[in-house]
Amino acid sequence: MALPELARRAGRAPLAVALLVVLGCSTRIQLPVTPKTPTAPEATSPQNTLHRIEWCWERGETEPCRDLFTCDFEFVFSAADTAGNRFRGRPWTRRDEIDFVQNLLVRGSAVEPPATYVALQFDRLLADLPDDRPGRNPRWHRLIDSELILVVDNPQREYRVLGMERFYLVRGDSACIPQEMRDRGMKPDSTRWWIARWEDGVAIKPAPTLRAQASPPVTLGTLKARYLDPQAASN
């Protein structure tokens, strides 16, 4: 079956095509290139907040990621993901997220060198819905579910991450703004959005007909755990 037909049936054309390209290639992977603006998208909507993550990771720019996560931010590993075992007793916080991005893009970790190539795609059409948790007002609290395709290439190996992610976002006039960002002049602002919670789903398995042509994908949790130095998890 041709790629356009598979993409049409999948219902998410750009992401589906990219997924098949990832799974069908046994050498270096290159996701389709989406034109990028010279500056990071402003987090003026739930959708743009995720696009800002894409921009940062693909450009290797860590600074614009600092103003995306609330002071009470938490990344939640899938319950079935053993990579999250060392975080069962304490949450993955904003500090961990910032350290992970720095290690991924610039410094490397104790077990992984910094990436030489990063490609990240969320769904092209991101729909935000009311936050489904009790006590959340939909005017200030939204959620986005999205597929994720992430390719990370470093001098040692290549990671393929295929998963489902859930983001809980809060409007800036209701968000817990980190003190670091307050010191830089950021104040409660109804025109911008922050990520308060990021839940990682189960990795998508390769299609049976393509499984022999590519190594299985890993979870986003696996990648994050490998790029966060072990000693950081004990602090």
C-alpha positions in Angstrom: 0.0 0.0 0.0 1.3 3.5 -0.9 2.4 5.9 1.9 -0.3 8.5 1.1 -3.0 5.8 1.4 -1.7 4.6 4.7 -1.5 8.2 5.9 -5.0 8.9 4.9 -6.4 5.9 6.7 -4.4 6.8 9.8 -6.1 10.2 10.0 -3.0 12.1 10.9 -1.3 12.5 7.6 2.0 14.3 8.3 2.7 12.3 11.5 1.7 8.9 9.9 4.0 9.4 6.9 6.9 10.4 9.3 6.2 7.3 11.4 6.5 5.0 8.4 9.7 6.6 7.3 11.1 6.0 10.8 10.1 2.4 10.9 11.1 1.6 7.4 14.7 2.8 7.5 17.5 0.7 8.9 20.2 3.4 8.6 20.3 7.0 9.7 16.7 8.4 10.1 15.7 11.8 8.9 12.1 12.9 9.6 10.5 15.2 7.1 11.7 18.7 7.6 9.1 21.2 8.7 10.1 24.9 8.0 11.1 26.5 11.3 10.8 30.1 12.3 14.0 31.9 13.3 12.6 32.4 16.8 10.8 30.1 19.1 7.0 30.2 19.0 5.6 32.1 21.9 3.5 30.0 24.3 0.4 32.0 23.6 -1.8 28.9 23.3 -1.7 25.3 24.5 -0.7 24.3 20.9 2.1 26.8 20.6 3.4 25.7 24.0 4.1 22.2 22.5 5.4 23.7 19.3 7.9 25.6 21.5 9.2 22.3 22.8 9.6 21.0 19.2 11.5 24.2 18.2 13.9 24.0 21.2 14.8 20.3 20.9 15.3 20.5 17.1 17.3 23.7 17.2 19.4 22.6 20.2 18.3 25.7 22.1 17.7 25.1 25.8 16.9 28.6 27.0 13.3 28.8 25.6 12.4 25.6 27.5 12.9 27.3 30.8 9.7 29.3 30.7 7.5 26.3 29.7 7.1 24.4 33.0 5.4 25.5 36.2 7.1 25.4 39.5 5.0 22.3 40.4 5.6 20.6 37.1 5.7 16.8 37.0 6.6 14.3 34.3 4.8 11.0 34.9 6.3 7.7 33.6 4.0 5.0 32.3 3.2 2.6 35.0 4.5 -0.2 32.8 7.8 1.5 32.0 10.6 0.2 34.1 12.7 3.2 33.2 10.6 5.1 35.8 11.3 2.8 38.7 13.8 5.1 40.3 11.2 7.9 40.2 8.3 6.0 41.9 9.3 7.4 45.3 9.7 11.0 44.1 8.4 12.9 41.2 10.3 14.1 38.1 10.3 17.9 38.6 10.9 21.0 36.6 14.5 20.9 37.7 14.8 17.4 36.3 13.2 18.5 33.0 15.6 21.4 32.6 18.6 19.2 33.5 17.4 16.5 31.0 17.1 19.1 28.2 20.5 20.5 29.0 22.0 17.0 29.0 20.3 15.9 25.8 21.2 19.0 23.8 24.5 20.3 25.3 26.2 18.4 28.1 25.4 14.8 27.8 24.9 12.6 30.9 26.9 9.9 32.7 25.8 7.3 30.2 25.0 9.3 27.0 26.8 11.9 25.0 24.9 15.0 23.8 22.7 14.5 20.8 24.1 15.4 17.3 20.6 15.2 15.7 17.1 15.6 17.2 13.8 15.4 15.3 10.6 15.8 17.2 7.0 15.8 16.0 3.7 16.0 17.8 0.4 15.8 15.9 0.1 18.6 13.4 -3.5 19.3 14.4 -3.4 19.6 18.2 -6.8 19.8 19.9 -7.0 21.2 23.4 -9.8 19.9 25.6 -11.0 20.8 29.1 -8.7 19.4 31.9 -10.4 16.2 33.0 -9.2 16.3 36.6 -11.6 17.3 39.4 -11.7 21.0 40.4 -10.1 22.3 37.2 -11.8 25.2 35.4 -11.7 24.8 31.6 -11.0 28.5 31.1 -7.6 28.1 32.9 -6.9 24.4 32.6 -6.6 22.4 29.3 -5.2 19.1 28.2 -3.8 17.9 24.9 -3.3 14.3 23.8 -0.8 13.7 21.0 1.2 11.1 19.3 4.9 11.7 19.5 7.8 10.8 17.1 11.2 11.5 18.4 14.6 10.6 16.8 17.8 11.2 18.8 21.1 10.5 17.2 24.3 10.7 19.3 27.8 9.3 18.6 27.0 6.0 20.4 23.5 5.1 19.2 20.2 6.2 17.7 17.0 6.3 19.7 13.5 6.0 18.1 10.7 7.1 20.4 7.1 6.5 19.3 4.5 7.1 21.9 1.3 8.8 23.1 1.6 11.8 25.4 -0.8 13.8 27.5 -0.1 17.4 28.5 -2.0 19.3 31.2 -1.6 23.0 30.6 -2.5 26.0 32.8 -3.1 29.6 31.8 -0.5 32.0 33.0 -2.7 34.0 35.3 -3.4 30.7 37.3 0.0 29.0 36.9 2.7 28.5 39.6 5.4 30.6 38.0 9.0 29.4 39.0 10.9 31.9 41.1 13.7 31.8 38.5 11.3 33.2 35.9 9.7 35.7 38.4 13.3 37.0 39.0 13.4 37.6 35.2 10.3 39.7 35.3 7.6 37.1 34.3 4.3 37.7 36.0 0.9 36.2 35.9 -0.3 36.6 32.3 -3.5 35.4 30.8 -2.0 35.5 27.3 0.5 32.6 27.8 0.4 29.0 28.9 2.5 26.7 31.0 2.8 22.9 31.2 2.0 21.6 34.7 2.0 17.9 34.0 3.3 15.6 31.2 2.2 12.0 31.2 4.0 9.4 29.1 2.1 6.6 27.5 3.1 3.2 26.1 5.5 3.1 23.1 3.8 2.4 19.8 4.8 -1.0 18.4 6.1 -1.1 14.8 3.7 -2.5 12.3 4.3 -6.3 11.8 5.4 -6.0 8.2 8.0 -3.4 9.1 9.3 -4.8 12.4 12.2 -6.7 10.8 13.5 -3.6 9.1 14.0 -1.5 12.2 14.8 -1.9 15.9 11.9 -1.5 18.2 11.2 2.0 19.6 11.8 2.9 23.2 9.7 5.0 25.5 10.2 8.6 26.1 10.7 7.7 29.7 13.7 5.5 28.8 15.3 8.4 26.9 14.7 10.8 29.8 16.0 8.5 32.4 19.2 7.9 30.4 19.8 11.6 29.9 19.3 12.5 33.6 22.4 11.7 35.6 21.6 9.0 38.2 22.8 11.1 41.1 20.2 13.7 40.2 17.4 11.3 40.9 18.6 10.8 44.5 18.6 14.5 45.4 
